Amino acid sequence: MPSVHPTVRAAHARVGGLVKNHADATEIDAARRDLKAIKAEEYIREVVDQAPPLTAEQVERLRALLGAAR
């Protein structure tokens, strides 16, 4: 099911508009990267909001995963 979050919808529309108007591939790639990041953020926020408090060890493992993405 598509996201109803306004930020995700806006990012998705931006990608669609760039593709439709034959924008530069670099700009389209950047917009797609931004869309993926926004969707990941929305998902992570949803999981964190529903989860019980994490232990310090769990937080550190998640931090390491996010740090590896740099």
Biopython code that builds the backbone (N, CA, C, O; Angstrom):
import numpy as np
from Bio.PDB.StructureBuilder import StructureBuilder

atoms = [
    (1, "MET", "N", (0.843, -1.177, 0.000)),
    (1, "MET", "CA", (0.000, 0.000, 0.000)),
    (1, "MET", "C", (0.889, 1.241, 0.000)),
    (1, "MET", "O", (1.832, 1.322, 0.787)),
    (2, "PRO", "N", (0.606, 2.196, -0.860)),
    (2, "PRO", "CA", (1.415, 3.416, -0.908)),
    (2, "PRO", "C", (1.308, 4.212, 0.387)),
    (2, "PRO", "O", (0.293, 4.173, 1.081)),
    (3, "SER", "N", (2.362, 4.919, 0.686)),
    (3, "SER", "CA", (2.382, 5.728, 1.898)),
    (3, "SER", "C", (1.435, 6.908, 1.764)),
    (3, "SER", "O", (1.262, 7.458, 0.676)),
    (4, "VAL", "N", (0.823, 7.290, 2.876)),
    (4, "VAL", "CA", (-0.026, 8.473, 2.879)),
    (4, "VAL", "C", (0.685, 9.651, 3.538)),
    (4, "VAL", "O", (0.120, 10.737, 3.661)),
    (5, "HIS", "N", (1.927, 9.427, 3.961)),
    (5, "HIS", "CA", (2.688, 10.490, 4.592)),
    (5, "HIS", "C", (2.985, 11.568, 3.551)),
    (5, "HIS", "O", (3.517, 11.256, 2.486)),
    (6, "PRO", "N", (2.655, 12.820, 3.834)),
    (6, "PRO", "CA", (2.827, 13.889, 2.835)),
    (6, "PRO", "C", (4.251, 14.044, 2.310)),
    (6, "PRO", "O", (4.444, 14.366, 1.138)),
    (7, "THR", "N", (5.234, 13.822, 3.153)),
    (7, "THR", "CA", (6.622, 13.966, 2.715)),
    (7, "THR", "C", (6.981, 12.889, 1.695)),
    (7, "THR", "O", (7.679, 13.162, 0.718)),
    (8, "VAL", "N", (6.508, 11.677, 1.921)),
    (8, "VAL", "CA", (6.768, 10.583, 0.982)),
    (8, "VAL", "C", (6.036, 10.849, -0.328)),
    (8, "VAL", "O", (6.603, 10.679, -1.407)),
    (9, "ARG", "N", (4.794, 11.261, -0.233)),
    (9, "ARG", "CA", (4.024, 11.551, -1.457)),
    (9, "ARG", "C", (4.694, 12.638, -2.275)),
    (9, "ARG", "O", (4.777, 12.534, -3.499)),
    (10, "ALA", "N", (5.174, 13.684, -1.607)),
    (10, "ALA", "CA", (5.831, 14.784, -2.320)),
    (10, "ALA", "C", (7.115, 14.319, -2.996)),
    (10, "ALA", "O", (7.392, 14.700, -4.134)),
    (11, "ALA", "N", (7.901, 13.499, -2.301)),
    (11, "ALA", "CA", (9.149, 12.997, -2.880)),
    (11, "ALA", "C", (8.858, 12.075, -4.059)),
    (11, "ALA", "O", (9.563, 12.107, -5.067)),
    (12, "HIS", "N", (7.828, 11.261, -3.930)),
    (12, "HIS", "CA", (7.439, 10.360, -5.019)),
    (12, "HIS", "C", (6.977, 11.173, -6.231)),
    (12, "HIS", "O", (7.337, 10.854, -7.364)),
    (13, "ALA", "N", (6.196, 12.201, -6.001)),
    (13, "ALA", "CA", (5.727, 13.062, -7.097)),
    (13, "ALA", "C", (6.899, 13.763, -7.772)),
    (13, "ALA", "O", (6.897, 13.954, -8.988)),
    (14, "ARG", "N", (7.891, 14.142, -6.988)),
    (14, "ARG", "CA", (9.068, 14.801, -7.565)),
    (14, "ARG", "C", (9.800, 13.861, -8.515)),
    (14, "ARG", "O", (10.181, 14.259, -9.616)),
    (15, "VAL", "N", (9.997, 12.619, -8.093)),
    (15, "VAL", "CA", (10.651, 11.640, -8.961)),
    (15, "VAL", "C", (9.845, 11.475, -10.248)),
    (15, "VAL", "O", (10.399, 11.501, -11.347)),
    (16, "GLY", "N", (8.541, 11.306, -10.098)),
    (16, "GLY", "CA", (7.686, 11.135, -11.266)),
    (16, "GLY", "C", (7.753, 12.312, -12.215)),
    (16, "GLY", "O", (7.811, 12.136, -13.432)),
    (17, "GLY", "N", (7.745, 13.517, -11.657)),
    (17, "GLY", "CA", (7.821, 14.709, -12.493)),
    (17, "GLY", "C", (9.144, 14.812, -13.234)),
    (17, "GLY", "O", (9.179, 15.185, -14.406)),
    (18, "LEU", "N", (10.218, 14.485, -12.554)),
    (18, "LEU", "CA", (11.529, 14.550, -13.197)),
    (18, "LEU", "C", (11.634, 13.527, -14.333)),
    (18, "LEU", "O", (12.158, 13.830, -15.405)),
    (19, "VAL", "N", (11.132, 12.317, -14.087)),
    (19, "VAL", "CA", (11.179, 11.281, -15.121)),
    (19, "VAL", "C", (10.306, 11.686, -16.305)),
    (19, "VAL", "O", (10.718, 11.572, -17.460)),
    (20, "LYS", "N", (9.106, 12.158, -16.008)),
    (20, "LYS", "CA", (8.164, 12.546, -17.068)),
    (20, "LYS", "C", (8.738, 13.653, -17.948)),
    (20, "LYS", "O", (8.529, 13.667, -19.161)),
    (21, "ASN", "N", (9.459, 14.572, -17.327)),
    (21, "ASN", "CA", (10.009, 15.711, -18.067)),
    (21, "ASN", "C", (11.431, 15.468, -18.565)),
    (21, "ASN", "O", (12.111, 16.397, -19.003)),
    (22, "HIS", "N", (11.876, 14.209, -18.494)),
    (22, "HIS", "CA", (13.189, 13.817, -19.012)),
    (22, "HIS", "C", (14.323, 14.666, -18.430)),
    (22, "HIS", "O", (15.181, 15.170, -19.154)),
    (23, "ALA", "N", (14.300, 14.807, -17.115)),
    (23, "ALA", "CA", (15.353, 15.564, -16.423)),
    (23, "ALA", "C", (16.678, 14.819, -16.531)),
    (23, "ALA", "O", (16.735, 13.664, -16.955)),
    (24, "ASP", "N", (17.718, 15.500, -16.145)),
    (24, "ASP", "CA", (19.055, 14.930, -16.131)),
    (24, "ASP", "C", (19.085, 13.690, -15.232)),
    (24, "ASP", "O", (18.486, 13.685, -14.156)),
    (25, "ALA", "N", (19.779, 12.648, -15.673)),
    (25, "ALA", "CA", (19.837, 11.388, -14.922)),
    (25, "ALA", "C", (20.388, 11.583, -13.513)),
    (25, "ALA", "O", (19.953, 10.912, -12.578)),
    (26, "THR", "N", (21.333, 12.490, -13.359)),
    (26, "THR", "CA", (21.904, 12.752, -12.033)),
    (26, "THR", "C", (20.844, 13.309, -11.093)),
    (26, "THR", "O", (20.795, 12.942, -9.919)),
    (27, "GLU", "N", (19.998, 14.194, -11.607)),
    (27, "GLU", "CA", (18.935, 14.784, -10.789)),
    (27, "GLU", "C", (17.882, 13.729, -10.428)),
    (27, "GLU", "O", (17.373, 13.711, -9.308)),
    (28, "ILE", "N", (17.566, 12.864, -11.372)),
    (28, "ILE", "CA", (16.603, 11.792, -11.109)),
    (28, "ILE", "C", (17.162, 10.833, -10.060)),
    (28, "ILE", "O", (16.450, 10.432, -9.139)),
    (29, "ASP", "N", (18.430, 10.467, -10.199)),
    (29, "ASP", "CA", (19.065, 9.569, -9.214)),
    (29, "ASP", "C", (19.045, 10.186, -7.823)),
    (29, "ASP", "O", (18.779, 9.491, -6.842)),
    (30, "ALA", "N", (19.323, 11.481, -7.728)),
    (30, "ALA", "CA", (19.311, 12.162, -6.428)),
    (30, "ALA", "C", (17.906, 12.161, -5.832)),
    (30, "ALA", "O", (17.737, 11.945, -4.632)),
    (31, "ALA", "N", (16.904, 12.400, -6.668)),
    (31, "ALA", "CA", (15.523, 12.402, -6.191)),
    (31, "ALA", "C", (15.111, 11.008, -5.728)),
    (31, "ALA", "O", (14.414, 10.871, -4.722)),
    (32, "ARG", "N", (15.532, 9.978, -6.449)),
    (32, "ARG", "CA", (15.231, 8.602, -6.031)),
    (32, "ARG", "C", (15.923, 8.257, -4.722)),
    (32, "ARG", "O", (15.339, 7.591, -3.868)),
    (33, "ARG", "N", (17.160, 8.705, -4.559)),
    (33, "ARG", "CA", (17.888, 8.476, -3.307)),
    (33, "ARG", "C", (17.166, 9.163, -2.150)),
    (33, "ARG", "O", (17.019, 8.589, -1.071)),
    (34, "ASP", "N", (16.717, 10.400, -2.385)),
    (34, "ASP", "CA", (15.991, 11.129, -1.343)),
    (34, "ASP", "C", (14.692, 10.420, -0.974)),
    (34, "ASP", "O", (14.342, 10.335, 0.204)),
    (35, "LEU", "N", (13.973, 9.909, -1.982)),
    (35, "LEU", "CA", (12.731, 9.181, -1.729)),
    (35, "LEU", "C", (12.996, 7.947, -0.867)),
    (35, "LEU", "O", (12.263, 7.690, 0.088)),
    (36, "LYS", "N", (14.028, 7.192, -1.194)),
    (36, "LYS", "CA", (14.353, 5.999, -0.392)),
    (36, "LYS", "C", (14.692, 6.374, 1.050)),
    (36, "LYS", "O", (14.283, 5.687, 1.985)),
    (37, "ALA", "N", (15.433, 7.455, 1.226)),
    (37, "ALA", "CA", (15.801, 7.890, 2.576)),
    (37, "ALA", "C", (14.565, 8.321, 3.364)),
    (37, "ALA", "O", (14.443, 8.006, 4.548)),
    (38, "ILE", "N", (13.664, 9.029, 2.721)),
    (38, "ILE", "CA", (12.441, 9.490, 3.394)),
    (38, "ILE", "C", (11.573, 8.296, 3.776)),
    (38, "ILE", "O", (11.010, 8.265, 4.870)),
    (39, "LYS", "N", (11.460, 7.309, 2.880)),
    (39, "LYS", "CA", (10.672, 6.114, 3.185)),
    (39, "LYS", "C", (11.304, 5.325, 4.324)),
    (39, "LYS", "O", (10.593, 4.806, 5.183)),
    (40, "ALA", "N", (12.626, 5.229, 4.342)),
    (40, "ALA", "CA", (13.311, 4.524, 5.430)),
    (40, "ALA", "C", (13.071, 5.244, 6.757)),
    (40, "ALA", "O", (12.808, 4.613, 7.781)),
    (41, "GLU", "N", (13.165, 6.566, 6.721)),
    (41, "GLU", "CA", (12.932, 7.347, 7.939)),
    (41, "GLU", "C", (11.517, 7.124, 8.463)),
    (41, "GLU", "O", (11.319, 6.948, 9.665)),
    (42, "GLU", "N", (10.542, 7.130, 7.571)),
    (42, "GLU", "CA", (9.152, 6.909, 7.981)),
    (42, "GLU", "C", (8.989, 5.521, 8.608)),
    (42, "GLU", "O", (8.329, 5.373, 9.637)),
    (43, "TYR", "N", (9.590, 4.515, 7.988)),
    (43, "TYR", "CA", (9.491, 3.155, 8.508)),
    (43, "TYR", "C", (10.161, 3.036, 9.879)),
    (43, "TYR", "O", (9.597, 2.454, 10.805)),
    (44, "ILE", "N", (11.354, 3.587, 9.998)),
    (44, "ILE", "CA", (12.079, 3.527, 11.272)),
    (44, "ILE", "C", (11.292, 4.234, 12.366)),
    (44, "ILE", "O", (11.197, 3.734, 13.487)),
    (45, "ARG", "N", (10.729, 5.394, 12.048)),
    (45, "ARG", "CA", (9.945, 6.127, 13.042)),
    (45, "ARG", "C", (8.744, 5.292, 13.505)),
    (45, "ARG", "O", (8.424, 5.262, 14.693)),
    (46, "GLU", "N", (8.089, 4.621, 12.564)),
    (46, "GLU", "CA", (6.936, 3.779, 12.896)),
    (46, "GLU", "C", (7.353, 2.620, 13.810)),
    (46, "GLU", "O", (6.668, 2.330, 14.792)),
    (47, "VAL", "N", (8.460, 1.965, 13.495)),
    (47, "VAL", "CA", (8.947, 0.848, 14.305)),
    (47, "VAL", "C", (9.321, 1.326, 15.705)),
    (47, "VAL", "O", (8.957, 0.693, 16.695)),
    (48, "VAL", "N", (10.036, 2.424, 15.791)),
    (48, "VAL", "CA", (10.468, 2.946, 17.087)),
    (48, "VAL", "C", (9.260, 3.346, 17.933)),
    (48, "VAL", "O", (9.235, 3.096, 19.138)),
    (49, "ASP", "N", (8.266, 3.961, 17.310)),
    (49, "ASP", "CA", (7.076, 4.379, 18.054)),
    (49, "ASP", "C", (6.303, 3.194, 18.628)),
    (49, "ASP", "O", (5.650, 3.317, 19.664)),
    (50, "GLN", "N", (6.380, 2.044, 17.950)),
    (50, "GLN", "CA", (5.620, 0.873, 18.393)),
    (50, "GLN", "C", (6.416, -0.064, 19.303)),
    (50, "GLN", "O", (5.838, -0.922, 19.972)),
    (51, "ALA", "N", (7.715, 0.096, 19.329)),
    (51, "ALA", "CA", (8.572, -0.833, 20.069)),
    (51, "ALA", "C", (8.699, -0.418, 21.536)),
    (51, "ALA", "O", (8.557, 0.756, 21.879)),
    (52, "PRO", "N", (8.967, -1.400, 22.387)),
    (52, "PRO", "CA", (9.284, -1.051, 23.774)),
    (52, "PRO", "C", (10.656, -0.369, 23.804)),
    (52, "PRO", "O", (11.403, -0.449, 22.829)),
    (53, "PRO", "N", (10.992, 0.295, 24.905)),
    (53, "PRO", "CA", (12.296, 0.963, 24.984)),
    (53, "PRO", "C", (13.436, -0.024, 24.718)),
    (53, "PRO", "O", (13.404, -1.171, 25.164)),
    (54, "LEU", "N", (14.431, 0.445, 23.990)),
    (54, "LEU", "CA", (15.580, -0.394, 23.645)),
    (54, "LEU", "C", (16.638, -0.331, 24.739)),
    (54, "LEU", "O", (16.749, 0.651, 25.474)),
    (55, "THR", "N", (17.406, -1.402, 24.823)),
    (55, "THR", "CA", (18.529, -1.394, 25.756)),
    (55, "THR", "C", (19.673, -0.588, 25.135)),
    (55, "THR", "O", (19.659, -0.297, 23.939)),
    (56, "ALA", "N", (20.637, -0.240, 25.939)),
    (56, "ALA", "CA", (21.795, 0.505, 25.436)),
    (56, "ALA", "C", (22.537, -0.302, 24.370)),
    (56, "ALA", "O", (23.016, 0.261, 23.386)),
    (57, "GLU", "N", (22.631, -1.613, 24.562)),
    (57, "GLU", "CA", (23.300, -2.479, 23.586)),
    (57, "GLU", "C", (22.547, -2.492, 22.252)),
    (57, "GLU", "O", (23.168, -2.449, 21.190)),
    (58, "GLN", "N", (21.234, -2.551, 22.303)),
    (58, "GLN", "CA", (20.437, -2.545, 21.081)),
    (58, "GLN", "C", (20.582, -1.223, 20.330)),
    (58, "GLN", "O", (20.711, -1.199, 19.106)),
    (59, "VAL", "N", (20.557, -0.144, 21.073)),
    (59, "VAL", "CA", (20.730, 1.170, 20.456)),
    (59, "VAL", "C", (22.097, 1.255, 19.785)),
    (59, "VAL", "O", (22.214, 1.779, 18.677)),
    (60, "GLU", "N", (23.106, 0.755, 20.436)),
    (60, "GLU", "CA", (24.459, 0.808, 19.876)),
    (60, "GLU", "C", (24.577, -0.015, 18.602)),
    (60, "GLU", "O", (25.238, 0.410, 17.654)),
    (61, "ARG", "N", (23.948, -1.186, 18.561)),
    (61, "ARG", "CA", (23.977, -2.013, 17.341)),
    (61, "ARG", "C", (23.277, -1.301, 16.186)),
    (61, "ARG", "O", (23.757, -1.335, 15.053)),
    (62, "LEU", "N", (22.157, -0.662, 16.468)),
    (62, "LEU", "CA", (21.444, 0.082, 15.421)),
    (62, "LEU", "C", (22.260, 1.286, 14.957)),
    (62, "LEU", "O", (22.300, 1.600, 13.767)),
    (63, "ARG", "N", (22.900, 1.947, 15.893)),
    (63, "ARG", "CA", (23.757, 3.085, 15.550)),
    (63, "ARG", "C", (24.894, 2.649, 14.620)),
    (63, "ARG", "O", (25.251, 3.357, 13.679)),
    (64, "ALA", "N", (25.447, 1.484, 14.900)),
    (64, "ALA", "CA", (26.546, 0.963, 14.064)),
    (64, "ALA", "C", (26.051, 0.688, 12.645)),
    (64, "ALA", "O", (26.768, 0.946, 11.678)),
    (65, "LEU", "N", (24.845, 0.172, 12.516)),
    (65, "LEU", "CA", (24.290, -0.064, 11.180)),
    (65, "LEU", "C", (24.118, 1.239, 10.407)),
    (65, "LEU", "O", (24.443, 1.315, 9.222)),
    (66, "LEU", "N", (23.621, 2.235, 11.067)),
    (66, "LEU", "CA", (23.410, 3.528, 10.406)),
    (66, "LEU", "C", (24.743, 4.209, 10.093)),
    (66, "LEU", "O", (24.877, 4.880, 9.070)),
    (67, "GLY", "N", (25.713, 4.037, 10.966)),
    (67, "GLY", "CA", (27.030, 4.612, 10.728)),
    (67, "GLY", "C", (27.723, 3.958, 9.552)),
    (67, "GLY", "O", (28.494, 4.608, 8.845)),
    (68, "ALA", "N", (27.458, 2.673, 9.331)),
    (68, "ALA", "CA", (28.082, 1.950, 8.211)),
    (68, "ALA", "C", (27.554, 2.445, 6.877)),
    (68, "ALA", "O", (28.203, 2.248, 5.849)),
    (69, "ALA", "N", (26.399, 3.080, 6.871)),
    (69, "ALA", "CA", (25.801, 3.579, 5.632)),
    (69, "ALA", "C", (26.523, 4.812, 5.100)),
    (69, "ALA", "O", (26.305, 5.216, 3.958)),
    (70, "ARG", "N", (27.367, 5.401, 5.909)),
    (70, "ARG", "CA", (28.060, 6.617, 5.468)),
    (70, "ARG", "C", (29.041, 6.241, 4.463)),
    (70, "ARG", "O", (29.751, 7.101, 3.942)),
]
sb = StructureBuilder()
sb.init_structure("model")
sb.init_model(0)
sb.init_chain("A")
sb.init_seg("    ")
for serial, (resi, resn, name, xyz) in enumerate(atoms, 1):
    if name == "N":
        sb.init_residue(resn, " ", resi, " ")
    sb.init_atom(name, np.array(xyz, "f"), 0.0, 1.0, " ", f" {name:<3s}", serial, name[0])
structure = sb.get_structure()
